[in-house]
């Protein structure tokens, strides 16, 4: 039987991986399939630079816990392409993906890989009849993204926006990035804005001033620490947050945003409170306590995975790492377009040593040699490794330590597949 990884490589060859922002192709393909996207109830677009997946997954979890039928389209996947499409109680199956892809291919539509995956999601969501909610994470930007398909969505959710993808959007400034993400939102929806830096929020408000949609700004709720415990608070609710998996200010902000939306959707606060401890995220400040990779470390060593690849997510990871008392070692891999030199500067003084790697099967990956040069320039001890097993072996010692694997969700996905 063909594996998910093998099939995904087949899709990569069949549909171009090059991002070509133009909605004409997917709109034409949907015309051929009878505009199936219009069959979906209560669509919620999730748009931003960081935090889209965790915000969407939180909301998915709350809706599911309240017995709602819900779908969730996200990207990228970490281990299996099936992870991109959640259908209430399960992931889509590989057989279902193959079935829908054959139908799409017969339309003779020339689609990018992300557009084809979006189409597969839409067919799967349409086939799950009468879903109460359909959560759709945007790919790059939103203006010309293949998920910008609905004139009257239930909600459009804006997570943290920061300076990323300038090369893709062909822009230079943060203001231009913000406009691409929020300048083309629906005028017939409710727009939820997550926590932002002051200058970003100011620009968002300026852009949305003429948008008649209802707008919920981040001042409508807060996360408070009271006597060592965290709480979500708004004008009507106070919800205790119990979690071993939410370990950064960014993840708390994403949780707060999703709680506010869930409450507005009518989900009871007691359901939300009971669901929070059950939520965990792959590759986002994820602690690995089991698996094949643990054999390379001492039993009490900590192995932490985080797909941080932007300056904002790097700062969240840095703030979490600096609370640790034991020595911290890094295993770093990254893509070229993420400005690795600038990224690493966020971790000043954190790592005792950094082992560099090249992301397997990623044409845009930095080489381990180039990353090692950056590490040395930043004053760290460094080594390079052929793969994750080699990297962990190079960090083997009697000393109790934390090993942090970071720099790319694709890197984390490869590591998880080896575990």
SULBELDA-V82029 format. One line per field, one symbol per residue. ss: DSSP state (H for helix, E for strand, L for the rest). phi: phi as a letter, one per 30 degrees, with the letter a starting at -180 (. if undefined). psi: psi as a letter, one per 40 degrees, with the letter a starting at -180 (. if undefined). A space follows every 10 residues. Layout:
ss: ???
phi: ???
psi: ???
This chain:
ss: LLLHHHHHHH HHHHLELLLL LLLHHHHHHH HHLLLHHHHL LLEEEEELLE LHHHHHHHHH HHHHHLLLLE EEELLLLLLL HHHHEEELLE ELLHHHHHHH HHHHHHLLLL LEHHHHHHHH HHHHHHHLLL LLEEEEELLL LLLLLLLLLL LLLLEEEELE LLLLLHHHHL LLLHHHHHHH HHLLLLLLLE EEELLLLHHH HHHHHHHHLL LLLEEELHHH EEEEEELLEE EEEELLLEEE ELLLLLLLHH HHHHHHHHHH HHHHLLLLHH HHHHHHLLLL LLLLLEELLL LHHHHHLLLL LEEEEELLLL HHHHHHHHHH HLLLLLEEEE EELLEHHHLH HHHHHHHLLL LLEEEELLLL LLLLELLHHH HHHHHHHLLL EEEELLLHHH HHHHLLLLLL EEEEEELLHH HHHHHHHHL
phi: .ddddddddd ddddbddddb dadedddddd edcihddddd dhdbdbblcb iddddddede dddddciddb bbcbaddccb edddbcbhca deddddeddd dddddddhdd cdeddddddd edddddddeh ddbbcbdddc iaecddcdbc dbddabccde cbdbiedddh bccdeddedd dbdbddcbac cccddbdedd ddddddddec ddddbccddd aacccbhicc bdbbdbbbbd ccacccbbdd dddddeddde dddddjdddd dddddedddb bdibhccccb jdddddbdec dccccbdebc dddddddedd ddddcdeccc bcbacddche ddedddceid cdabccbcdd icdcdddedd ddddddddic dbabbdaddd ddddcdaddd accccajadd ddddddddc
psi: hhiddddddd ddddhhehhg hheddddddd ddeffddeeh ighhhhiadi eddddddddd dddddefihi ihhiiiiddi ddedhhgcei iiiddddddd dddddeefhg iidddddddd dddddddghf hdihhhhibh addfieegeh dgidihhhah higifdddef ididdddddd deefiiegah hhhihiiddd dddddddede heihhhieee iihihhfeii ihhaeeihhh hhheeheidd dddddddddd ddddeehidd ddddddeehi hhegfhhhei idddeeiide ihhhhhehei dddddddddd deeidiihii hhiiideegd ddddeefhed hdihhiihhh fhdeiiiddd dddddddeei iiiiidaddd dddeehidhh ihhhhiehdd ddddddde.
